[in-house]
Amino acid sequence: MDNPIQPFLDFQDALILDGGLATELEARGCDLSDELWSARLLLEDPGLIQQAHLDYFYAGADCGISASYQAAIPALTARGLTEAGAEELLRLAARLVLAARDEFWAIPANRRGRLRPIAAASVGPYGAALADGSEYTGTYDLDEAGLVDWHGRRWRILADSGADILACETIPSFAEMRALRRLTAVTPDMPAWFSFACKDGRCLNDGAPIADCARLLDETPQAVAVGINCTPPRFIPSLIRQIREVTQKPIVVYPNSGETYDAANKCWLGESVPSEFGTYSREWRKEGAALIGGCCRTGPAHIRQIADRVRRMNYEL
């Protein structure tokens, strides 16, 4: 099994991820106010998704993450697609980020001081497909075996999509982590990272200690990085330390902006300053994070700040 993140760690001691795709599309005027979220644009305007991927590469991202987070087959067939059409839409999500990568890399000036970026296929949690907020609690109506069955078909499609790595992200529960871990054995040549949504500086949203998850994934060859996403920045240093105590695998962090979502009024509260987010990224790097980016409400400006801070820091070390 090839590990696509290792060349970046060898070359520049870190890998820069992209930022929040859906919230960036919303910032550009897209209406994503339905259950498919960013996957809606896979149906309606895939070119906008490809452009957002491209802008992240120009901002300094070494890895783009596909728009398949909420693109579950049951949700897509409920929208009127055939099952074959739903599968093709998942493949399209991967093709868009790969096409953006190739467009970026085709310009010789973009290659100076850079490695060719990679593409990650997003494997979102079961709760994201339910669109009921349960990815923020980990309270599901499926047990581990049920989650293996639910994720299995999409997992196989994305693993065969041409993406370089699977991004198992915003995992809110120990049971879902175990289910996804079992699926790595189905595709033994496909690497994946596992990142968790956490409620504090120690535990996943369902209350499971993140150290227990990292310890189990340390025994999983296909899990090439372990970490945190969609979590407030203030919890990240403590969570990195929890992971670092139980595994030597690279640690991935891409928190949200620190703003909070008001579900009643359907708006974000607070403010996100890209330069401050970049400053935080230096702290995460010092704590031991090797893959660093942003999640909800972070855009190309945030990633540009991270790339500038982290790459400069690597030269200083």
Helices and strands as residue ranges (DSSP letters): H 6-12, E 15-16, H 21-27, G 37-39, H 40-44, H 46-59, E 63-65, H 73-78, H 83-105, G 108-111, E 118-123, H 126-130, G 134-136, H 144-159, E 165-171, H 174-184, E 192-196, H 210-217, E 223-229, G 233-235, H 236-244, E 251-254, E 260-262, E 267-269, H 274-287, E 289-292, H 300-316
